[in-house]
Amino acid sequence: MTMTDRDPLLDDLFAEARADAPAMSTDFMARILADAERLQPKQVVMAQPVQQAQRGIGLWHRVAAALGGAVAIFGLSSAAMAGLVIGYVQPESVLNLADGLGFAVTSQSVDILPGFDSLLVAQE
């Protein structure tokens, strides 16, 4: 049977069920509405906040607020420390670690500061 085929007996059965729909009593409907009213959230009245003495906000508090609070500062400092550690670790160690974790890496380096090595050589 496809969706377009209609069974006349089934249609008659549904029509009969719609015609004999039971009516709800007013007492039952009143209990449903009272139960629904009881479960509705109540309005909460907030107390007025206590006024604290105005103190001068320090520089560090303003910087922390500008950066997004304590959580943002901790995230920023963690990222900065990770950058310092990754920058300090020699590239060969990072390549060995990545190779040990299963990443396919090539030992290719880029000289960002050409001529900087001459400054590291001890002058006599």
N, C-alpha and C positions, 0 to 999 in steps of 0.2 A: 504494500500500500504506500503510495506516495503522499506528499504533503497536500497535493491538490485534490486527491480523492477524499470525499466526505462521506461519512457513514450516516445515513438518515436516522438510524436507531439511536446512535450516540448523540446526535443533535437533539432528538426528542427527549432523551434522558437529561441532558443539560438544561434544556428549556423547562422541564418539569422541576428540576432542582432549584432553578432560579425563581420559579413561581411559588414554591413552598418555602421561601426563606423564613427562618424563625425570627420573630420579633423579640427585641431585647426589652426586658421590663425596665421601668423607670427607676426602680430601686437598684437594679444591677448597674445601670448607667451612672447613677449617683455615686455608688461605691467606687466605680472605676475613676470617675472624675476627682473624688476626694483623695483616692490613693495617688493619682497623678499630681494633685496639688501638694500633697505631703512630700513628694519626692522632688519637687522643684527646689533649686538652690535659693537660699535666703539671702537677702541683701545684708552685707556686713557694714556697719558704720565704724569707720576708723577714728581713733582718738587723734587729737591734734598733736603733732610732734613737739617734743620739748625743745625749746630754743636753747642751743648751746652758746656759750660765750664765744664771740667772734675772736679768733686768734689769727694772727698773720700766718698765711699759708707759706711755708718755706719753699725754697727753690727746688728741693728734691721731690716734694709733693707735687709741684706743678709739672716737673719733668715726667714723673711717673704717670700723672693724669694725662699728659699729652701723648705718651706712648701707649696708653691703653690699660694701665693698672699694673698690679704686681705680676699677674700671670703673663702678660705680654713682655714685661721686663725679664722674667725668668726664661721665657722662650728665646728672646733676643740674645741674652747672655749665653744660653746653651748653644745657639747657632754660631755665635762669635767664637766660643771656645772650640767647637767642632771645626770651624774654619782654620783656627790657629793650629790645631793638632794636625789636620790634614795637610796644611801648608808646610808644617815643620817636618813631617814624616817624609822620608826620601821616596821618590816615585817608585823605585824598585821594590820597596817594602809593600807599597800599595798594590803594585802589580802582582806580587807573590800572594798577597791576601786575596785579591780578586780571582787569581788562578786557582787558589785553594778552595774558593767557594763555588767554582765551576763556571766562572765567566770566561769567555774567550777573549783574551787580551793580547795586544801586541806591544812590544817594548819600543814605542816610538816617543821621542821627546821633542819638545819645542823649546828653543832658546828664546825666552821672553826678553831677557836683558843681555844682548850680546855685548861683550866687552866688560861685563861686571866682574868676571873672574879675575881680570887683571888688578882690580882693586883689592881682592882678597889675598893676593900674593904678598908675602912680607917683603917690605922694602929694606935693602941693606945700605 
